[in-house]
Amino acid sequence: MTSVETSLNREITHFLSNKLGFKRLNEIQNKAIPLILDKKDTLIISPTASGKTEAALIPIFNDILVNKLDSTSVLYIAPLKALINDMSLRIEQWTSYFYFSYTKWHGDVSRTAKDNFIRNPTDFLLITPESLEVIMMNRSEEDRLKIFGNLQYIIIDEIHYFVDSDRGIQLNSLITRLSKYVKGNLTKIGLSATVGNPELVAKWLNKDDPAEIVSSGHGRNVRYQVKHLDNRTILQTLSKHRMRKLLIFVLSRFEVEFYYSLIKRNLNIKNLYLHHASISKSKRENNEHEFKGNINGIMISTSTLELGIDIGDINIAVQVEAPLSITSFLQRIGRSGRKTNNQMTIIFEVGLGSIIALAEIILVKEYEIEDIEIPRNAKDILFHQILSSIVQYGKCNYKQLYDELSQAYVFSDISKSEYTRLLKHMDQLDLIDIERGDLTIGYNFEKEFGSRNFSEFFSVFPTSYDYTVKYGSRTIGTVDSTVVLKFTKNQSFVLSGNLWTIKDIDTNQYIIRVKPGVGDGDILRWGKGVMPLSSLISRKVYQILCGDYDESYLKGFDDYSRGNIKSAIEVGGDIGFREGIIPVEIKSNTVSIYTFAGDKANILLLYVFKSFFKVSSNDVNPFYLRFKTNQKVSFSDISYILNNIQDYLANKIIEEKLSKVTSEYAKNKFIKYLPEEDKVDVKMNVMFDKKSLVDVLYNNEPVLFDNIDFGTYFSDDEQWSRFSL
């Protein structure tokens, strides 16, 4: 036995070996358990199914058992109800053995069960952030003290999914607010399979004394194949693996349904399931349960199964097109190889997608992940938390409330003067009343937020900022809000294999209404599709095009994919692509700038140029931006703007123009209540990638080229022709 194992209660070690089948603690458990036993805040980073949940549960149950902790001692927070339901089954193994208790609390749990918990708190409470907000607002001070008074531990599962979103800002504030009810010390534990910059997440957990970071290295061995994306190749490949258990990830709900029909028609697969957000909850759960129990079969899913819902041991994670971030890639392949510790993925790609797949594989192998950006100046969520806190207390002093909320890491950059200015604005809107320094709810609060018993107030924060594309009542798919910046009325674009023309864009309801497109017209095409590709992946693509990569990574690529990559590198070499430069082409008043900085950075750069030139048409993707103008434009004009981008982004005139661009965008329903200058800051952080743009332009020199036209090297036509049964 290790020293860690000998430090544990014998009942715990007996349970681990005889009930859970543990032979020994693994690396991540040996690292994390001593820290949690010492009551240190801890961030545990380890691949899916590597035992990180047990790394948190073992010391916690040890503490409950040895020190006979009072209820409720543990709060488990997860982003999805499905994860809570799944986790409750795992917790039940422990609680039933040790005669402890647990309660689930989310929107599908009955009022009776919640009231029973208030009367008789259990050892564990498993909850979503929205339900936690309900407790803070709707329960009495006595109830809150009863629920949180004996709290010793908070576990935040899939923490990477939270921290950089509105829900993460809300959760960080809620944890700060509930801490005042805790009688003793509170230990916070974050769990994640992938975090690019863990030091920042450690500060999110504890801004004054950042959490200890433990990881199990670079994860399991990853094997991969990259194949030509066409229906025949997909069917042949799946047929070859028909006796194994496969999880197929696609980028849209339409594609889930399409490939389900394709496979059902052409392969005699007995255990074939599908999974996406439009399927009823009962059907999804039934599919999860049946698929988990089978030793072979195929499940086709959108990103809904990227997170750690237990669907059993997967042999191969299949990806119809690589995802848009390394974090997502790691989540997907982490679903495979749980028993063997060998992750296996098959990626189907077409055209430029072959190089994107190579870039992502290299980044995964080298363990480079996108950094998480955590807002610390999110005044829209501060607005929400101010109102929530006033409802919680009934009346509170404005100075004391600032002292309380500013303890949260996510609000720590907001000054008292900014806070006071926001309060005065809320008072002018009659959402709050300010009298002699005390804050109470104003007349318009219930008018604005009181419908359906304030349910809209509790859960308003999207995990992503996607627009739903609708043809009549039928949902076609989703489009990221940054991509929507490229759209105009009557423009056509391809989604889910069909051409659509935009009728109108509803920025309040996040809906794009379309009609079937006809002919070519003004068709917007965008490489990977409807979500922005990260700057990290885009820059790696350019590095590959410059010939700077290890050719041994191509061993898993088929002839088609390898040929695509080789041809693109040859073209890049002929053009003169090389490290350290930003290729620029100016032809007949059409300017092309090859930044390879990612979608969000390039869209921001386009709008900077629109501040100087009257743009008649434009094309933007992760790799380049192109615009046409009737004005005379020179390379010196372009290079001067690129070389001084940081100054221009701070320019008030350009800020005002960017404000107009984002004026109709509704990040959430609270942003419209902010002062105008605060709206701009909040939107800019979500819609653009200023940091990546500045980094790329600062570290690379603009160089004028003749006749690049690399953007037409790959055609999208083949990509969409596959949607035919």
C-alpha positions in Angstrom: 0.0 0.0 0.0 1.1 3.6 -0.7 1.5 6.2 2.1 -1.7 7.8 0.8 -3.7 4.5 1.1 -2.4 3.9 4.6 -3.6 7.4 5.6 -7.2 6.4 4.7 -9.8 4.9 7.0 -9.9 1.0 6.7 -13.6 1.1 5.9 -12.8 3.3 2.9 -10.0 1.1 1.6 -12.2 -2.0 2.1 -15.0 -0.4 0.1 -12.6 0.6 -2.7 -11.1 -2.8 -3.1 -14.2 -5.0 -2.5 -17.0 -2.8 -3.9 -15.4 -0.7 -6.6 -12.7 -3.2 -7.6 -9.7 -0.9 -6.9 -6.3 -2.7 -6.9 -4.4 0.5 -6.0 -4.8 4.2 -6.2 -3.6 5.7 -9.5 -1.4 8.7 -10.2 -4.0 11.5 -10.1 -5.6 10.0 -6.9 -2.2 9.8 -5.1 -1.6 13.4 -6.0 -5.0 14.9 -5.1 -6.1 13.0 -2.0 -3.4 14.3 0.4 -4.2 17.9 -0.6 -8.0 17.5 -0.1 -7.4 15.7 3.2 -5.4 18.8 4.2 -8.5 20.9 3.2 -6.7 22.7 0.3 -8.6 24.0 -2.6 -7.7 21.7 -5.5 -8.0 21.7 -9.3 -7.9 18.2 -10.7 -7.1 17.9 -14.4 -7.1 14.4 -15.9 -8.6 12.6 -18.9 -12.2 11.3 -18.9 -12.6 8.1 -16.9 -9.2 8.4 -15.3 -10.5 8.4 -11.7 -10.5 12.1 -11.0 -14.0 12.0 -9.5 -12.9 9.3 -7.1 -9.8 11.4 -6.3 -12.3 14.0 -4.9 -14.8 11.5 -3.3 -12.3 9.3 -1.5 -10.9 12.0 0.9 -14.3 13.6 1.3 -16.0 10.3 2.3 -13.0 9.6 4.5 -13.6 13.0 6.3 -17.3 12.4 6.7 -16.7 8.9 8.1 -13.8 9.8 10.4 -15.1 13.1 11.7 -18.8 12.4 11.5 -19.6 15.6 9.6 -23.0 17.0 9.9 -25.4 17.4 6.9 -25.1 19.0 4.4 -21.3 18.7 4.1 -20.9 18.4 0.3 -22.2 20.4 -2.6 -21.7 18.9 -6.0 -22.4 21.3 -8.9 -22.6 20.2 -12.6 -23.6 22.1 -15.7 -26.2 19.6 -16.9 -29.1 17.8 -15.3 -28.0 14.6 -17.1 -24.6 14.8 -15.4 -26.3 15.2 -12.0 -28.5 12.2 -12.7 -25.5 10.2 -13.8 -23.4 11.3 -10.8 -26.2 10.4 -8.4 -25.9 6.8 -9.4 -22.2 6.8 -8.6 -22.8 8.6 -5.3 -25.4 6.0 -4.4 -22.8 3.3 -4.4 -21.0 5.1 -1.6 -24.0 6.4 0.4 -25.8 3.1 0.4 -22.7 1.3 1.6 -21.8 3.8 4.4 -25.4 4.7 5.2 -25.0 8.3 4.1 -27.6 10.2 2.1 -27.8 12.4 -1.0 -30.4 14.7 -2.8 -30.7 15.8 -6.4 -32.0 19.3 -6.9 -32.7 20.6 -10.4 -35.7 21.5 -12.6 -37.0 17.9 -13.0 -36.9 17.1 -9.3 -40.3 17.4 -7.5 -41.2 20.1 -5.0 -41.9 17.4 -2.5 -38.3 16.1 -2.7 -36.9 19.6 -2.3 -39.1 20.3 0.7 -38.0 17.0 2.3 -34.4 18.0 1.9 -35.0 21.4 3.6 -36.6 19.5 6.5 -34.0 16.8 6.6 -30.8 17.9 4.9 -28.7 15.0 3.4 -24.9 14.6 3.4 -24.7 15.4 -0.3 -26.6 17.9 -2.4 -26.2 17.6 -6.2 -27.4 20.8 -8.0 -27.1 23.1 -11.0 -26.2 26.8 -10.8 -29.7 27.9 -11.7 -31.2 25.8 -8.8 -28.6 27.2 -6.5 -29.7 30.7 -7.5 -33.3 29.7 -6.7 -32.3 28.7 -3.2 -30.4 32.0 -2.6 -33.4 34.1 -3.8 -36.5 32.1 -2.7 -35.6 30.4 0.6 -35.5 32.0 4.0 -32.3 33.0 5.8 -33.1 30.1 8.2 -33.3 27.7 5.3 -30.0 29.0 3.7 -28.2 28.6 7.0 -29.6 25.1 7.4 -28.5 24.2 3.9 -25.1 25.8 3.8 -24.1 26.1 7.5 -22.3 22.8 7.8 -20.9 22.8 4.3 -17.3 21.6 4.1 -16.8 20.9 0.4 -17.9 22.1 -3.0 -17.1 20.0 -6.1 -17.5 21.7 -9.4 -17.6 19.1 -12.2 -16.6 19.9 -15.8 -15.3 23.2 -14.5 -13.9 24.2 -17.9 -17.4 24.2 -19.3 -18.4 26.8 -16.7 -15.6 29.3 -16.0 -15.5 31.4 -19.2 -19.3 31.6 -19.7 -22.1 33.6 -18.1 -23.1 30.6 -16.1 -19.5 30.5 -14.7 -19.6 34.1 -13.7 -23.0 33.5 -12.0 -21.6 30.4 -10.3 -18.5 32.1 -9.1 -20.6 34.9 -7.5 -23.1 32.4 -6.0 -20.2 30.4 -4.3 -19.0 33.7 -2.9 -22.5 34.6 -1.7 -23.2 31.3 0.0 -19.9 31.2 1.7 -21.1 33.8 4.3 -23.5 31.1 5.7 -20.7 28.5 6.1 -19.7 28.1 9.7 -16.3 26.6 9.1 -13.7 26.3 6.4 -14.8 25.6 2.8 -12.8 23.5 0.5 -13.4 23.9 -3.3 -12.5 21.2 -5.8 -12.6 21.6 -9.6 -12.7 18.7 -12.0 -11.8 18.8 -15.7 -10.4 16.7 -18.5 -8.9 19.8 -20.3 -7.7 23.2 -19.2 -5.2 25.1 -21.2 -4.2 27.7 -18.5 -5.0 26.0 -15.2 -3.5 28.8 -13.1 -6.3 31.1 -14.1 -9.0 28.5 -13.2 -7.2 28.0 -9.9 -7.8 31.8 -9.2 -11.4 31.4 -10.2 -11.7 28.8 -7.3 -9.9 31.1 -4.9 -8.6 34.5 -5.9 -6.7 35.1 -2.7 -5.0 31.7 -2.4 -5.3 30.0 -5.7 -6.2 26.3 -5.7 -3.5 23.6 -5.9 -3.2 22.2 -9.4 -2.8 18.4 -9.9 -2.8 16.7 -13.3 -2.0 13.2 -14.6 0.3 14.3 -17.3 -0.7 14.4 -21.0 -3.3 11.6 -20.8 -3.6 8.4 -22.7 -2.0 7.3 -25.9 -4.0 8.6 -28.9 -4.3 6.6 -32.1 -6.0 8.1 -35.1 -7.0 7.7 -38.7 -8.0 10.4 -41.1 -10.1 9.4 -44.1 -11.9 11.1 -47.0 -15.3 12.4 -46.1 -17.7 10.7 -48.4 -20.7 8.4 -47.7 -19.1 5.3 -49.3 -15.9 5.6 -47.2 -17.9 6.2 -44.0 -20.1 3.1 -44.6 -17.1 0.9 -45.5 -15.3 2.0 -42.4 -18.3 1.6 -40.1 -19.0 -1.9 -41.5 -15.4 -2.9 -40.8 -16.0 -2.0 -37.1 -19.6 -3.2 -36.8 -18.8 -5.5 -33.9 -17.3 -2.7 -31.8 -18.8 0.1 -29.9 -18.6 3.5 -31.7 -19.6 7.0 -30.8 -19.9 9.2 -33.8 -19.7 13.0 -33.4 -21.2 15.4 -36.0 -21.5 19.1 -36.1 -25.3 19.6 -36.3 -28.6 17.9 -35.5 -29.4 17.6 -39.2 -26.3 15.5 -39.6 -27.2 13.2 -36.7 -30.5 12.5 -38.4 -28.9 12.2 -41.9 -26.2 9.7 -40.8 -28.7 7.7 -38.7 -30.8 7.3 -41.9 -27.7 6.6 -44.0 -26.5 3.8 -41.7 -29.9 2.4 -41.1 -30.5 2.0 -44.8 -27.2 0.6 -45.8 -25.8 -1.4 -42.8 -27.5 -4.0 -40.7 -26.6 -2.4 -37.4 -28.8 -3.8 -34.6 -27.9 -1.3 -31.9 -28.1 2.1 -33.6 -29.0 5.2 -31.6 -29.0 9.0 -32.0 -28.6 11.8 -29.5 -29.1 15.6 -29.8 -30.9 18.4 -28.0 -34.1 18.2 -30.1 -34.8 14.6 -29.1 -37.2 14.3 -26.1 -35.5 13.9 -22.7 -37.0 10.4 -22.1 -35.8 9.2 -25.5 -32.3 10.5 -25.0 -32.1 8.9 -21.6 -33.4 5.6 -22.9 -30.8 5.7 -25.7 -28.1 6.4 -23.2 -29.2 3.5 -21.0 -29.5 1.0 -23.8 -26.2 2.0 -25.5 -24.4 1.8 -22.2 -25.6 -1.8 -21.7 -24.5 -3.0 -25.2 -21.1 -4.4 -26.0 -21.3 -3.2 -29.5 -23.3 -0.6 -31.5 -23.3 2.9 -32.8 -24.4 6.2 -31.2 -24.5 9.3 -33.4 -24.4 12.6 -31.4 -23.8 16.3 -31.5 -21.7 17.8 -28.8 -24.3 16.7 -26.2 -22.2 13.6 -25.4 -18.9 15.4 -25.2 -19.3 15.8 -21.4 -19.0 12.9 -19.0 -22.4 11.3 -19.2 -21.7 7.6 -18.7 -22.4 5.5 -21.8 -20.0 2.7 -21.1 -16.7 1.8 -22.7 -16.3 3.2 -26.2 -13.9 1.6 -28.6 -13.6 4.4 -31.2 -14.7 8.0 -31.2 -15.6 8.8 -34.8 -15.6 12.4 -35.9 -17.4 13.5 -39.1 -15.2 16.7 -39.4 -12.9 17.6 -36.6 -14.3 20.0 -34.0 -13.6 23.7 -33.7 -11.4 23.6 -30.6 -8.8 21.4 -29.0 -10.8 21.3 -25.8 -13.7 19.8 -27.7 -11.3 17.3 -29.5 -9.9 16.1 -26.2 -13.4 15.7 -24.7 -14.5 13.6 -27.7 -11.5 11.3 -27.9 -11.6 11.0 -24.1 -14.8 9.0 -24.4 -12.8 6.1 -26.0 -10.3 3.6 -24.5 -11.4 3.7 -20.9 -10.4 0.1 -20.2 -7.3 -0.1 -22.4 -6.0 3.5 -21.8 -5.6 3.7 -25.6 -7.8 6.4 -27.1 -8.8 5.8 -30.7 -10.4 8.2 -33.2 -11.4 8.1 -36.8 -11.8 11.5 -38.5 -13.6 12.0 -41.8 -12.6 15.2 -43.6 -12.7 16.9 -47.0 -10.6 19.6 -48.6 -9.0 22.0 -46.3 -10.4 20.0 -43.4 -7.6 17.5 -43.8 -5.1 20.2 -42.7 -7.3 21.3 -39.9 -7.5 17.7 -38.7 -3.7 17.4 -38.9 -3.3 20.7 -37.0 -5.6 19.4 -34.2 -3.8 16.1 -34.0 -0.4 17.8 -33.6 -1.8 20.1 -30.9 -3.3 17.2 -29.0 -0.1 15.2 -29.2 1.9 18.2 -28.1 -0.8 19.0 -25.4 -1.4 22.6 -26.5 -4.9 23.7 -25.6 -6.8 27.0 -26.0 -6.5 29.3 -23.0 -9.6 30.0 -21.1 -10.5 33.7 -20.9 -12.4 34.5 -17.7 -14.1 37.9 -17.7 -13.6 40.0 -14.6 -15.6 42.9 -15.6 -19.0 41.3 -16.6 -21.4 44.1 -15.7 -24.4 42.3 -17.2 -24.0 39.4 -14.7 -23.2 41.9 -11.9 -26.5 43.5 -12.8 -28.2 40.2 -12.3 -26.4 39.4 -9.1 -27.2 42.8 -7.6 -31.0 42.1 -8.2 -30.7 38.6 -7.0 -28.9 39.7 -3.8 -31.5 42.4 -3.1 -34.3 39.8 -3.4 -32.4 37.5 -1.1 -32.0 40.1 1.7 -35.1 42.1 1.0 -33.0 45.2 1.8 -29.3 45.7 1.8 -26.7 48.4 2.2 -25.0 49.3 -1.1 -21.5 49.4 0.4 -21.9 46.0 2.1 -23.2 44.5 -1.1 -20.2 45.8 -3.0 -17.9 44.4 -0.4 -19.6 41.0 -0.7 -19.8 40.8 -4.5 -16.3 42.1 -5.2 -15.0 39.1 -3.2 -15.9 37.0 -6.3 -13.0 36.7 -8.7 -15.2 37.5 -11.7 -16.1 40.9 -10.2 -12.7 41.8 -8.7 -11.8 44.2 -11.5 -15.0 46.3 -11.1 -14.3 49.5 -9.1 -16.6 50.9 -6.6 -17.2 53.9 -8.8 -18.3 51.6 -11.7 -20.5 49.7 -9.3 -22.1 53.0 -8.1 -22.7 54.2 -11.6 -24.5 50.9 -12.4 -26.6 51.3 -9.3 -27.7 54.8 -10.3 -28.6 53.6 -13.8 -30.7 50.7 -12.3 -32.4 53.3 -10.0 -33.2 55.5 -13.1 -34.8 52.5 -14.7 -36.8 51.9 -11.5 -35.5 48.4 -11.2 -34.1 49.2 -7.7 -34.8 52.0 -5.2 -31.9 53.7 -3.4 -32.7 55.4 -0.1 -30.1 56.5 2.4 -27.6 53.9 1.1 -30.1 51.0 1.3 -31.1 49.1 -1.8 -34.6 47.6 -2.3 -36.4 46.2 -5.4 -38.0 48.8 -7.6 -41.4 49.0 -9.2 -40.3 47.8 -12.6 -38.4 44.7 -11.4 -41.5 42.5 -11.2 -42.8 44.0 -14.4 -39.7 43.1 -16.3 -38.7 39.7 -14.7 -41.7 38.5 -12.7 -43.4 36.3 -15.4 -43.7 32.6 -14.7 -42.7 33.0 -11.1 -39.3 34.6 -12.1 -38.2 31.4 -13.9 -36.7 33.5 -16.7 -34.6 35.4 -14.2 -33.1 32.3 -12.7 -31.9 30.7 -16.0 -31.0 33.2 -18.7 -27.4 32.5 -19.4 -26.6 30.5 -22.5 -23.5 28.2 -22.4 -22.8 29.4 -26.0 -24.0 32.3 -28.0 -25.7 30.5 -30.9 -28.5 31.6 -33.2 -31.1 29.1 -34.2 -31.8 28.9 -38.0 -35.4 28.3 -38.8 -37.4 27.6 -42.0 -41.0 28.1 -40.9 -41.3 26.0 -37.7 -38.5 23.6 -38.6 -35.1 24.1 -37.0 -32.3 23.7 -39.5 -29.3 24.1 -37.2 -27.4 26.7 -35.2 -24.9 29.5 -36.1 -22.5 31.1 -33.7 -23.1 34.8 -33.0 -19.7 35.8 -34.3 -20.4 34.2 -37.6 -23.8 36.0 -37.7 -21.8 39.3 -38.0 -21.0 38.1 -41.6 -24.7 37.8 -42.4 -27.0 40.4 -44.1 -30.6 40.2 -45.2 -31.1 38.3 -48.6 -27.6 36.8 -48.3 -27.4 33.0 -48.9 -25.4 30.5 -47.0 -25.0 26.7 -46.8 -26.2 24.9 -43.6 -26.9 21.2 -43.1 -26.2 20.5 -46.7 -28.7 22.9 -48.2 -28.7 26.5 -49.5 -30.7 29.0 -47.5 -31.4 32.7 -48.0 -31.8 35.0 -45.0 -35.2 36.6 -44.5 -34.5 38.3 -41.2 -32.3 38.1 -38.1 -34.0 38.4 -34.7 -31.3 39.5 -32.3 -33.6 39.3 -29.3 -34.8 35.7 -29.8 -31.5 34.5 -31.4 -33.3 33.3 -34.5 -32.4 33.6 -38.2 -35.4 33.0 -40.4 -34.6 31.6 -43.8 -36.1 30.4 -47.0 -34.7 27.9 -49.5 -31.9 29.5 -51.6 -31.9 29.4 -55.4 -28.8 29.3 -57.6 -25.4 30.6 -56.6 -26.1 34.3 -55.9 -24.3 35.9 -53.0 -23.3 32.6 -51.1 -21.3 32.8 -48.0 -19.2 29.8 -47.3 -17.0 29.3 -44.3 -14.6 26.4 -44.2 -15.5 24.5 -41.0 -19.0 25.8 -40.9 -21.1 27.5 -38.3 -18.8 28.0 -35.3 -15.6 30.0 -35.1 -12.3 28.2 -35.4 -9.9 29.0 -32.7 -6.8 31.1 -33.3 -4.6 28.3 -31.9 -5.7 25.9 -34.6 -5.6 28.5 -37.3 -2.0 29.4 -36.6 -1.0 25.8 -36.5 -2.6 25.4 -40.0 -0.4 28.2 -41.3 2.7 26.5 -39.7 1.8 23.3 -41.6 1.4 25.3 -44.9 4.8 26.7 -44.3 6.1 23.0 -44.2 7.0 23.3 -40.5 5.7 20.0 -39.1 6.7 16.4 -38.5 5.7 14.2 -41.4 5.4 11.2 -39.2 2.0 12.6 -38.1 0.7 11.7 -41.6 1.0 8.0 -41.0 -2.7 7.7 -40.0 -3.9 9.6 -43.0 -5.4 8.0 -46.1 -4.1 8.8 -49.6 -6.8 11.4 -50.3 -6.1 13.3 -47.1 -2.4 13.0 -47.3 -2.6 14.2 -50.9 -4.7 17.2 -49.9 -2.1 18.3 -47.3 0.9 17.8 -49.6 -0.7 19.8 -52.4 -1.7 22.6 -50.1 1.9 22.8 -48.7 3.3 22.9 -52.3 0.9 25.8 -53.2 1.9 27.6 -50.0 5.6 27.1 -50.9 5.1 28.3 -54.4 3.3 31.4 -53.1 6.1 32.0 -50.5 4.3 31.4 -47.2 6.9 31.4 -44.4 7.0 32.0 -40.7 7.1 35.5 -39.3 5.0 37.2 -42.0 1.4 38.2 -42.8 0.9 37.7 -46.6 -1.1 40.6 -48.2 -2.4 40.8 -51.7 -3.9 43.9 -53.4 -5.6 43.3 -56.7 -8.0 45.7 -58.4 -9.0 47.4 -55.1 -9.6 44.0 -53.5 -7.4 43.4 -50.4 -6.7 40.0 -49.0 -4.9 39.6 -45.7 -3.8 36.1 -44.6 -3.5 36.4 -40.9 -4.5 32.8 -40.0 -5.6 34.3 -36.7 -9.1 32.7 -36.3 -12.6 33.8 -37.1 -13.1 36.2 -34.2 -9.8 38.0 -34.7 -10.4 38.3 -38.5 -13.9 39.6 -38.1 -12.6 42.3 -35.7 -9.9 43.2 -38.2 -12.4 43.5 -41.0 -14.4 46.1 -39.0 -11.3 48.1 -38.3 -10.7 48.3 -42.0 -14.3 49.2 -42.5 -13.7 52.2 -40.4 -11.2 53.5 -43.0 -12.6 52.2 -46.3 -16.0 52.0 -47.8 -16.3 48.3 -48.3 -18.6 47.0 -51.0 -18.2 43.3 -50.4 -16.1 41.1 -48.0 -15.2 37.5 -47.2 -14.0 36.4 -43.8 -12.9 33.0 -42.5 -10.3 31.8 -39.9 -7.4 32.1 -42.3 -7.9 35.3 -44.2 -10.1 38.4 -44.7 -10.8 39.9 -48.1 -12.6 43.1 -48.8 -13.3 45.2 -51.9 -13.4 49.0 -52.0 -13.9 51.7 -54.6 -11.3 53.8 -52.9 -7.6 53.8 -53.8 -5.7 51.6 -51.4 -2.0 51.0 -51.1 0.1 48.5 -49.3 1.6 51.2 -47.1 -2.0 52.0 -45.9 -2.7 48.4 -45.1 0.7 47.7 -43.4 0.4 50.9 -41.3 -3.0 49.8 -39.9 -1.7 46.3 -39.2 1.4 47.5 -37.5 -0.6 49.9 -35.3 -3.6 47.7 -34.6 -3.4 48.1 -30.8 -3.6 51.9 -31.1 -6.5 51.7 -33.5 -8.5 49.3 -31.3 -8.2 51.9 -28.5 -9.3 54.7 -30.8 -12.6 56.2 -29.7 -13.9 56.6 -33.3 -13.3 53.0 -34.1 -14.8 52.0 -30.7 -18.0 53.9 -31.7 -18.1 52.1 -35.0 -17.6 48.7 -33.4 -20.4 49.7 -31.0 -22.8 50.2 -33.9 -21.8 46.8 -35.4 -22.7 45.1 -32.1 -25.7 47.3 -31.2 -28.4 44.7 -32.0 -26.6 41.8 -30.5 -28.2 40.5 -27.3 -25.7 38.4 -25.3 -28.3 37.8 -22.7 -31.6 39.5 -21.7 -29.8 41.7 -19.1 -27.4 43.5 -21.3 -30.0 45.9 -22.6 -30.4 47.3 -19.1 -26.8 48.4 -18.9 -25.4 51.9 -19.6 -24.3 52.2 -23.2 -20.6 52.1 -22.6 -20.8 49.0 -20.5 -22.8 47.2 -23.3 -20.0 47.7 -25.7 -17.3 46.3 -23.4 -19.4 43.2 -22.7 -20.2 42.5 -26.3 -16.6 43.1 -27.5 -15.4 40.4 -25.1 -17.8 37.8 -26.5 -17.8 38.5 -30.2 -14.2 39.3 -31.0 -10.8 38.0 -30.2 -8.7 41.1 -29.6 -5.9 39.3 -27.8 -5.2 36.9 -30.6 -5.4 39.6 -33.3 -2.9 41.8 -31.4 -0.6 38.9 -30.8 -0.5 37.7 -34.4 0.0 41.2 -35.9 2.6 42.2 -33.3 4.7 39.1 -33.9 4.5 39.0 -37.7 5.4 41.5 -40.5 3.0 42.3 -43.4 4.5 41.4 -46.7 3.0 42.2 -50.2 2.5 39.3 -52.5 1.3 39.0 -56.1 -1.5 36.6 -57.0 -1.9 34.5 -53.9 -5.6 33.6 -54.3 -5.1 30.7 -51.8 -8.7 31.0 -50.7 -10.0 29.4 -53.9 -7.6 26.4 -53.7 -10.2 24.3 -51.9 -13.8 24.2 -53.1 -16.7 23.6 -50.7 -18.8 21.8 -53.3 -17.5 18.4 -52.4 -18.3 19.0 -48.7 -22.0 19.5 -49.4 -22.5 16.9 -52.0 -22.3 14.1 -49.4 -25.8 14.9 -48.1 -27.6 12.6 -50.5 -29.1 9.3 -49.4 
